[in-house]
Amino acid sequence: MKEKPSKSYLYEHVARIGKALSSPKRLELVELLAQGEKSVETLAAQAGIDMRLTSAHLKALREACLVETRREGKYVHYRLSGPDVSQLWVSLRDVAEEHLIEFRLALAQMVSDPDSLCSESRESLLQKARQGEVFVIDVRPPSEYNAGHLPFARSMPLGELEKRLADLPSDRTIVAYCRGPFCLMSDEAVKLLRARGFTASKITDGVNEWVASGLPIET
């Protein structure tokens, strides 16, 4: 008769997930991959680390079955193995915010201008965007927007924003968002828009926070 696995054996496998996510850079890679599939080269550039270290981190995530790969010619593309992995990242961050005062202080300090934060709830923002009362822009790269974005949001990559100001309404509040609470692209967008005379604010949510709240996204 086959021997049943012990509790320790089961805990050991659950611990594999914790070990794979124990590196700050691996968490950053998970957050980047939560925006959509990316090549190793893109991940290295966006995470600010070299290719060799990026590959090593991705190997650890793959060994824990948190990411999958797809080869296209000489390029290897990575993606999360399921939407539950991105939700795990959001949950981990929420627990850190709830229990670590150092985390909350650092997160508050990241917001350069607290007055730039949108005061609308997610549901209220969705309703106003649907009715055309606010103009929501996604300032992430186009590939991330195409992988999934907030309903009614327009793609306005940060690098193109200044050249596309004529595409923005001057009679409505513009609400910018990017990858989530750690991302500063929306701060830069709001700063630029306000300097050009627009009424603008930001939300700290990204697509993953929106999904975690049970709200829809579009592709």
Buried (B, 14 or more C-beta within 10 A) or exposed (E): EEEEEEEEEEEEEEEBBEEBBEBEBBBBBBBBBBBBBBBBEBBBEBBEBEEEEBBBBBEBBBEBEBBBEEEEEEEBBBBBBEEEBBBBBBEBBEEEEEEEEEBEEEBEEEBEEEEBBBEBEBEEBBEBBEEEEBBBBBBBBEEBBEBBBBBBBBBBBBEEBEEEBEEBEEEBBBBBBBBBBBBBBBBBBBBBBBEEEBBBBBBBBBBBBBBBEEBEBEE
